[in-house]
Amino acid sequence: MISKGKFVSECRDGDPIRAVFLLSQRKIMTARNGKPYAKVLLTDRSGDILGMVWEDARQQVSSISPGDVVGIRGGVESYDGRLQIRIEKIVKLKEDDVEMASLIATTSRDIPSMMAEIETHIAGIKDAHLKALIEALFSSDSVRNAFQKAPAAKGVHHNYIGGLLEHTLSIIRSIHSVLPLYEHLGMNRDLLVAGALLHDIGKIYEYSFSRVIDMTAMGRLIGHVYLSAYMTDQAIAGIPAFPDELRLQLLHMILGHHGQLEFGSPKLPMTKEAILLHILDDLDAKLIGFSSIIEATPEDEDFSSFSSIYNRYLYTRIYEGEE
């Protein structure tokens, strides 16, 4: 068995490196002097890092494809505020020779336990039509299995196997925690739980995730917001006497959960349930996103590198207070 070597999270500027990674992306490009070079994205369970091949680039990477396991030798360097690996040698490895669990990012939480908790929340839905809808969707083995494995994103937050399940469960827990504070506003708990369960379900088709997380053609051309609403509406059509008003409000929650038109939401949230779902969805995504960036920052750095997603540097220090 070939040793994994350094994880992405362990890489520091100036480190020599011999390590095993998954190849997520590969591009052969041409420099201004006409010489070919290669840009690759290397991934393991701790994150990803850019790799640059300057010498014999075409020969070294032409037989390697995204999803392959590779061994690399080189050095870590800082460029434009980010770490990357200057690769001297890159070779394709056999899967049987490496520990694949060290390469594929997976939730740290127990997937069967999380799914069992989801089941208790489904069982707790009192509205007969919503319960029938959820059970109809999750009775499909393909949907159920994909829901437990899919990521919630390609980058930054919940971008690992089991991420969608973890994200969905966190939102449902938040609903049960927050709703008692606003009980006097008369929001519908079952509608909120159903919205949480279904708002991202289209991500099982938006991403491919057998090894490397990437967007499918369906994800790029259609996207999970529409896919989630479509899957829900198709299932509703099979439930006798499903109330039109309930269908309208549930689909609106799904279509409005991104909150703003510029963030891919076809509609702005216009109901109390829709705005709460959006806020809790956004809260969980941002907190996990912030945490993943901070945790990937070297301990001796006060700030992360600049995040283009959040358009800011993130402060890494934690005030622990006095005992």
C-alpha positions in Angstrom: 0.0 0.0 0.0 1.4 3.4 -1.0 1.5 6.0 1.7 -0.8 8.9 1.4 1.8 11.5 2.3 0.8 15.0 3.2 -2.8 16.0 3.1 -3.8 19.3 1.5 -4.6 20.8 4.9 -1.0 20.0 6.0 0.7 21.8 3.1 2.8 24.8 4.0 4.8 27.3 1.9 8.2 25.8 1.1 7.4 22.2 2.0 8.8 19.5 -0.2 6.0 17.0 -1.0 5.5 13.4 -2.1 1.9 12.5 -1.8 -1.2 10.8 -3.3 -4.2 12.7 -4.5 -7.3 12.4 -6.7 -7.0 14.4 -9.9 -10.2 16.6 -10.1 -9.3 18.8 -13.0 -6.7 18.8 -15.7 -5.9 21.5 -18.4 -3.0 21.5 -20.8 -2.2 25.1 -21.8 0.4 27.1 -23.7 2.6 29.7 -22.3 3.5 32.9 -24.1 6.8 31.4 -25.2 4.9 28.6 -26.9 5.8 26.0 -24.3 3.0 23.7 -23.0 2.3 23.6 -19.3 -0.4 21.9 -17.2 -2.7 23.1 -14.5 -4.3 20.4 -12.3 -6.5 20.4 -9.3 -5.5 17.9 -6.6 -8.0 16.6 -4.0 -8.0 14.6 -0.9 -10.5 14.3 2.0 -9.1 17.5 3.6 -9.6 19.8 0.6 -8.0 20.6 -2.8 -5.0 22.5 -4.0 -3.8 23.7 -7.4 -0.8 22.0 -9.0 1.4 23.3 -11.9 3.4 21.1 -14.2 6.0 23.1 -16.1 8.4 20.5 -17.4 7.4 17.8 -19.9 3.8 18.8 -19.1 2.1 17.2 -22.1 4.0 13.9 -21.6 3.3 13.8 -17.9 -0.5 14.5 -17.9 -1.9 13.5 -21.3 -2.7 9.9 -20.1 -4.2 11.1 -16.8 -7.9 12.0 -16.5 -10.2 13.6 -13.9 -11.1 10.9 -11.3 -7.7 9.2 -11.5 -5.5 8.6 -8.5 -2.1 10.2 -8.9 1.2 10.3 -7.1 3.1 13.6 -7.2 6.5 14.9 -6.3 7.3 18.6 -6.0 7.2 21.5 -3.7 4.6 23.8 -2.1 4.8 27.4 -3.0 2.7 30.6 -2.5 1.4 32.4 -5.5 -0.9 35.4 -5.5 -1.7 34.7 -1.8 -2.7 31.1 -2.3 -0.7 27.8 -1.9 -0.1 25.7 -4.9 2.2 22.7 -5.7 5.0 23.0 -8.3 4.9 19.5 -9.6 8.1 17.9 -10.8 6.7 14.4 -11.4 3.1 13.2 -11.6 2.1 9.5 -12.3 -1.1 7.6 -12.4 -1.6 5.0 -9.7 -3.8 1.9 -9.3 -6.7 2.3 -6.8 -5.8 -1.0 -5.2 -2.4 0.4 -4.2 -3.8 3.4 -2.1 -6.3 4.0 0.7 -9.2 5.5 -1.1 -10.8 6.7 2.1 -8.0 9.2 2.5 -8.8 10.8 -0.8 -12.6 11.1 -0.9 -14.0 13.9 1.3 -16.9 12.5 3.4 -19.0 14.0 6.2 -17.5 13.4 9.7 -20.9 12.5 10.9 -22.5 9.0 10.7 -24.7 8.8 7.6 -27.0 6.0 8.8 -27.6 7.9 12.1 -28.4 11.1 10.2 -30.8 9.3 7.9 -32.5 7.7 10.8 -33.1 11.2 12.3 -34.5 12.4 9.0 -36.9 9.5 9.2 -38.1 10.6 12.6 -38.8 14.1 11.3 -40.7 12.6 8.3 -42.7 10.5 10.8 -43.5 13.6 12.8 -45.2 15.4 9.9 -48.9 15.5 10.8 -50.3 16.9 7.5 -51.4 13.8 5.5 -50.8 15.3 2.1 -47.2 16.5 2.9 -46.4 13.2 4.6 -47.6 11.2 1.6 -45.5 13.5 -0.7 -42.3 13.1 1.3 -42.8 9.3 1.7 -43.5 9.0 -2.1 -40.2 10.7 -3.0 -38.1 8.9 -0.4 -39.6 5.5 -1.2 -37.5 5.5 -4.3 -34.3 3.6 -3.6 -32.3 5.6 -6.1 -33.5 8.9 -4.6 -32.9 7.8 -1.1 -29.4 6.4 -1.7 -28.4 9.5 -3.7 -29.8 11.8 -1.0 -27.5 10.2 1.5 -24.4 10.5 -0.6 -24.8 13.7 -2.5 -22.8 16.9 -1.6 -24.7 20.1 -0.9 -22.2 22.1 -3.1 -19.1 21.8 -5.2 -17.1 24.1 -3.1 -16.9 25.9 0.3 -19.8 24.4 2.2 -20.9 20.8 2.7 -18.8 19.9 -0.4 -18.3 16.2 0.5 -20.1 12.9 0.5 -23.1 13.1 2.8 -23.1 16.9 2.7 -26.7 17.3 1.4 -28.0 15.0 4.1 -26.0 16.9 6.8 -27.1 20.3 5.5 -30.8 19.3 5.3 -30.8 17.8 8.8 -29.2 21.0 10.2 -31.9 23.1 8.7 -34.7 20.9 10.1 -33.1 21.1 13.5 -32.9 24.8 13.2 -36.6 25.0 12.4 -37.5 23.1 15.5 -35.3 25.4 17.6 -36.4 28.7 16.1 -40.1 28.1 15.5 -41.1 28.3 19.2 -39.7 31.9 19.3 -42.1 32.8 16.5 -45.1 30.6 17.3 -47.3 33.6 17.7 -46.8 34.4 14.0 -48.7 31.2 13.1 -46.2 29.5 10.8 -46.8 26.0 9.6 -44.3 23.6 11.0 -45.1 20.7 8.6 -44.7 23.0 5.6 -41.4 24.2 6.9 -40.1 20.7 7.5 -41.3 19.6 4.0 -39.6 22.7 2.5 -36.4 21.9 4.2 -36.5 18.3 3.0 -37.2 19.1 -0.6 -35.6 22.5 -1.3 -32.3 21.0 -2.3 -33.3 17.5 -3.4 -32.5 18.3 -7.0 -28.8 18.3 -6.1 -28.8 14.5 -6.4 -29.0 15.3 -10.2 -27.1 18.5 -10.2 -23.8 16.9 -9.1 -21.8 13.8 -10.0 -20.1 12.5 -6.8 -18.9 9.0 -7.2 -15.3 10.3 -6.6 -14.7 13.9 -7.6 -17.5 16.3 -7.1 -18.5 18.1 -10.3 -21.6 19.6 -11.9 -23.5 17.4 -14.4 -24.8 18.8 -17.7 -28.3 18.9 -16.0 -26.8 20.9 -13.2 -25.2 23.4 -15.4 -28.1 23.8 -17.9 -31.1 23.5 -15.5 -29.9 23.7 -11.9 -31.1 22.3 -8.6 -33.7 25.0 -7.8 -35.8 24.0 -10.9 -35.0 20.3 -10.5 -36.2 20.3 -6.8 -39.4 22.1 -7.8 -40.0 19.7 -10.7 -39.4 16.6 -8.7 -41.8 17.9 -6.0 -44.5 18.8 -8.5 -44.3 15.5 -10.3 -44.7 13.7 -7.0 -47.7 15.9 -6.0 -49.4 14.9 -9.3 -49.5 11.4 -8.0 -51.2 12.2 -4.7 -55.0 12.3 -4.8 -56.7 15.6 -3.8 -53.5 17.4 -2.9 -54.6 20.9 -2.0 -53.8 23.6 -4.6 -52.9 26.1 -2.0 -50.5 23.7 -0.3 -48.8 22.9 -3.6 -48.5 26.6 -4.4 -46.9 27.5 -1.1 -44.5 24.6 -1.1 -43.3 25.2 -4.6 -42.8 28.9 -3.8 -40.6 28.0 -0.9 -38.4 25.8 -3.1 -38.2 28.4 -5.9 -37.5 31.2 -3.4 -35.0 29.5 -1.1 -31.9 31.3 -2.5 -33.5 34.5 -1.3 -32.4 36.9 -4.0 -32.8 37.0 -7.8 -29.0 37.6 -8.3 -28.3 34.4 -6.3 -30.3 32.2 -8.6 -33.7 32.5 -7.0 -36.5 32.6 -9.6 -38.7 34.3 -7.0 -38.2 36.4 -3.9 -39.6 34.8 -0.7 -43.1 36.1 -0.3 -44.4 34.0 2.7 -43.3 33.7 6.3 -42.3 30.1 5.7 -40.3 30.9 2.6 -38.3 33.7 4.2 -37.5 31.6 7.2 -36.4 28.6 5.1 -34.1 31.0 3.1 -32.6 32.5 6.2 -31.9 29.1 7.9 -30.5 27.7 4.6 -28.2 30.7 4.2 -27.1 30.6 7.8 -26.1 27.0 7.7 -24.3 27.4 4.4 -22.4 30.5 5.5 -21.3 29.1 8.9 -20.0 25.9 7.4 -18.4 27.8 4.6 -16.6 30.2 7.0 -15.5 27.3 9.2 -14.1 25.3 6.2 -12.0 28.3 5.1 -10.8 29.1 8.6 -9.9 25.5 9.4 -7.9 25.3 6.1 -5.8 28.4 7.1 -2.4 27.7 8.7 -2.6 28.1 12.5 0.0 30.9 12.5 -2.1 33.1 10.1 -4.4 35.7 11.6 -6.4 35.9 8.3 -7.4 33.5 5.6 -6.5 34.2 2.0 -9.0 36.4 0.2 -12.3 34.6 -0.4 -13.8 35.5 -3.7 -17.0 33.8 -2.7 -17.5 35.9 0.4 -15.5 38.9 -1.0 -13.5 39.3 2.2 -10.6 37.9 4.3 -11.8 35.8 7.3 -10.3 36.3 10.8 -9.1 33.0 12.2 -8.6 33.8 15.9 -11.1 32.5 18.5 -11.7 34.3 21.7 -12.0 31.6 24.3 -12.7 33.9 27.3 -11.6 33.4 30.9 -12.4 30.4 32.9 
